[in-house]
Amino acid sequence: MADHSPRTAVVTGAGSGIGAAVAHALAGEGWTVVLAGRRRDALEQVAARGGGLPGVLDPVPADVTDEASVRALFDRAVERHGRVDVLFNNAGTFPPARDLDTIPLEEWNAVVAVNLTGAFLCTREAFRVMRGQQPRGGRIINNGSISAHAPRPRSVAYTATKHAITGLTRSTSLDGRAYDIACGQIDIGNAATDMTQAMAAGVPQADGSVRPEPRMDVADVARAVLYMAGLPLEANVATMTVMATRMPFVGRG
């Protein structure tokens, strides 16, 4: 297999939170990063905040639930930057906590569309590009969740999709071997982003109580993804868990 230095990454859900932090970490190491997300203004703000970094931050609005939009995203990445070396499948949504028998079908379908179908569509397009480019190959990193191993109360749609991401990761890793495409998953617990602000005040626990949970700096997550992304294609992190040390996870499952 021909070796080459990674150059271009596509990061979905790049307009905020983990996606923005990972994009800045990659650009800080000289990567060209295609910022994908639905809100152009948010992507442009992320790019502006990273303006002093050595890499390139290129905002490309895209909807991961739309097949044509995802195809256009990867076509644009190749057109502008020549290739795709890494996809960070990060776009996701967490619906309101509900008792299982009260979840509307449209809410279930919306979570599946973003968290699972969106990840599949991006994986499919990345696979297409990586398989055909020269030098061949690349890396796909899926943002899973600690919920892929142990659910939170009243979160069946989110939990089911994150379990499914593990299957997507493993199948992609297997099918990618013949084409020098590596695939791994990072399971994240309690990164300090806008999405997890409620944890500081208190969130439901398996025993029915409501308690605050510790969070960790999102920059620590970004460093973990940066490590995975920077490996040569001969090596792969199949699964990694990075979490707030004192969060209630060990013993939860």
C-alpha positions in Angstrom: 0.0 0.0 0.0 1.3 3.4 -0.9 1.9 5.6 2.1 1.0 9.3 2.2 0.6 12.1 4.7 -3.0 12.9 5.5 -4.2 16.2 4.1 -7.9 16.7 3.8 -10.7 15.9 6.3 -14.5 16.2 6.2 -16.1 17.0 9.5 -19.9 16.8 9.8 -21.7 18.6 12.5 -18.9 21.1 12.4 -20.8 24.2 13.3 -20.5 23.7 17.1 -19.4 21.5 19.9 -17.3 18.5 19.3 -17.3 19.0 15.5 -15.9 22.6 15.8 -13.3 21.6 18.3 -12.1 18.7 16.2 -12.0 20.9 13.1 -9.8 23.4 14.9 -7.5 20.7 16.2 -7.0 19.3 12.7 -6.4 22.7 11.2 -3.9 23.4 14.0 -1.9 20.5 12.6 -2.0 21.8 9.1 -5.0 19.8 7.8 -7.4 21.2 5.3 -10.8 20.7 6.9 -14.2 20.8 5.1 -16.7 22.0 7.6 -20.1 20.4 7.0 -23.3 21.4 8.6 -26.8 22.8 7.9 -26.2 26.3 9.1 -23.8 28.3 6.9 -23.5 31.1 9.4 -22.3 28.7 12.1 -19.8 27.1 9.8 -18.4 30.5 8.8 -18.1 31.5 12.4 -16.1 28.3 13.1 -13.9 29.1 10.1 -13.3 32.7 11.3 -12.3 31.6 14.8 -9.7 29.3 13.3 -8.4 32.0 10.9 -4.9 32.1 12.5 -4.4 28.3 12.3 -1.9 26.8 9.7 -4.6 24.7 8.1 -7.5 25.6 5.9 -11.1 25.7 7.2 -13.6 25.4 4.3 -17.3 25.8 5.1 -19.6 23.7 2.9 -23.3 23.7 4.0 -24.8 20.2 3.8 -27.6 18.2 5.2 -26.5 14.7 6.1 -30.1 13.3 5.8 -30.3 14.3 2.1 -28.6 11.9 -0.3 -28.0 14.6 -3.0 -26.6 17.0 -0.5 -24.1 14.5 0.9 -23.0 13.5 -2.6 -22.4 17.2 -3.4 -20.5 17.7 -0.2 -17.9 15.1 -1.1 -17.8 16.1 -4.8 -17.1 19.7 -3.6 -14.3 18.4 -1.2 -12.6 16.6 -4.1 -13.1 19.5 -6.5 -11.6 22.0 -4.2 -8.9 20.0 -2.4 -8.2 17.0 -4.5 -9.0 14.1 -2.2 -10.5 13.1 1.2 -8.2 11.5 3.7 -10.4 11.4 6.8 -14.2 11.6 7.4 -15.2 12.4 11.0 -18.9 11.3 11.2 -20.0 13.6 14.0 -23.4 15.0 13.1 -26.0 13.9 15.6 -29.1 14.8 17.5 -30.5 13.9 21.0 -34.3 14.1 21.3 -36.1 15.0 24.5 -36.2 12.3 27.2 -39.6 10.4 26.9 -41.2 7.2 28.2 -40.9 4.7 25.4 -44.6 4.4 24.8 -45.0 8.1 24.2 -42.4 8.6 21.5 -43.9 9.8 18.2 -42.9 7.9 15.1 -41.8 11.1 13.4 -39.4 11.8 16.3 -37.9 8.3 16.1 -37.5 8.7 12.3 -35.8 12.1 12.7 -33.2 10.7 15.1 -32.6 7.7 12.9 -32.3 10.0 9.8 -29.5 12.1 11.4 -27.7 9.7 13.7 -27.7 6.6 11.5 -28.8 7.2 7.9 -26.7 10.4 7.8 -23.6 8.5 9.0 -24.3 5.8 6.4 -24.7 8.3 3.6 -21.4 10.1 4.5 -19.6 6.8 4.9 -20.9 5.6 1.5 -19.6 8.8 -0.2 -16.3 8.7 1.6 -15.8 5.1 0.7 -16.5 5.9 -3.0 -13.9 8.7 -3.0 -11.3 6.9 -0.9 -11.6 3.7 -3.0 -11.0 5.6 -6.2 -8.4 8.2 -5.3 -4.6 7.9 -5.7 -2.9 7.2 -3.4 -5.8 5.0 -2.5 -7.5 4.8 0.9 -8.4 6.9 3.9 -9.9 6.8 7.3 -13.4 7.1 8.7 -14.0 7.9 12.3 -17.5 7.5 13.7 -18.7 9.5 16.7 -20.4 6.8 18.8 -21.4 7.3 22.4 -21.1 5.7 25.8 -24.8 5.0 25.1 -23.5 2.5 22.5 -22.6 0.3 25.6 -25.0 1.5 28.3 -28.2 3.5 27.8 -29.4 6.5 29.8 -33.0 6.4 31.0 -35.8 7.3 28.5 -33.4 7.5 25.5 -34.3 4.6 23.3 -34.0 6.3 19.9 -30.6 7.8 20.6 -29.3 4.6 22.2 -30.6 2.4 19.4 -28.8 4.6 16.8 -25.6 4.6 18.7 -25.6 0.8 19.0 -26.2 0.8 15.2 -23.2 3.0 14.7 -21.0 0.3 16.2 -22.3 -2.1 13.5 -21.7 0.5 10.8 -18.1 0.9 12.1 -17.3 -2.7 12.2 -18.8 -3.5 8.8 -17.0 -0.5 7.2 -13.8 -1.6 8.8 -14.2 -5.1 7.3 -15.3 -4.0 3.9 -12.7 -1.3 3.7 -9.7 -3.6 4.2 -9.4 -4.4 0.5 -9.3 -0.7 -0.4 -7.0 0.6 2.3 -9.9 2.3 4.1 -9.6 2.2 7.9 -12.6 2.8 10.2 -12.8 3.3 13.9 -15.2 4.6 16.5 -14.8 7.0 19.4 -17.3 6.8 22.2 -17.5 10.1 24.2 -18.9 10.6 27.6 -19.8 14.1 28.9 -17.8 16.5 26.8 -18.5 20.0 27.9 -20.5 21.5 25.0 -23.8 23.3 24.7 -25.5 19.9 24.3 -24.4 18.7 27.8 -25.0 21.9 29.8 -27.9 20.3 31.6 -25.6 17.7 33.1 -24.1 20.4 35.4 -27.5 21.0 36.9 -28.6 17.4 37.1 -29.8 14.6 34.8 -31.9 11.5 35.4 -30.0 8.4 36.7 -30.9 4.7 36.3 -32.1 4.6 40.0 -34.7 7.3 39.3 -32.7 10.1 41.0 -31.5 13.3 39.4 -27.9 14.2 39.9 -25.3 16.5 38.4 -22.5 14.8 36.4 -18.9 15.9 35.8 -17.9 17.0 32.3 -14.5 17.2 30.6 -13.0 19.8 28.3 -14.1 19.2 24.7 -10.4 19.9 23.7 -9.5 16.5 25.2 -12.0 14.9 22.8 -10.5 16.8 19.9 -7.0 15.6 20.9 -8.2 12.0 20.9 -9.7 12.3 17.4 -6.6 14.0 16.2 -4.6 11.0 17.4 -6.9 8.6 15.5 -6.8 10.7 12.4 -3.0 11.0 12.3 -2.2 7.3 12.4 -0.8 5.7 9.2 -3.3 3.6 7.4 -1.4 0.5 8.5 -2.7 1.2 12.0 -6.2 1.7 13.3 -7.9 2.5 16.6 -10.9 0.3 16.3 -12.7 1.7 19.3 -11.8 4.4 21.9 -13.7 5.6 24.9 -12.9 9.1 26.2 -14.9 10.3 29.2 -15.1 12.5 32.2 -13.2 10.5 34.8 -15.8 10.8 37.5 -19.0 10.5 35.4 -21.3 7.6 36.4 -20.6 5.1 33.6 -18.5 2.3 35.0 -21.1 0.2 36.9 -24.0 1.8 34.9 -24.3 -1.0 32.3 
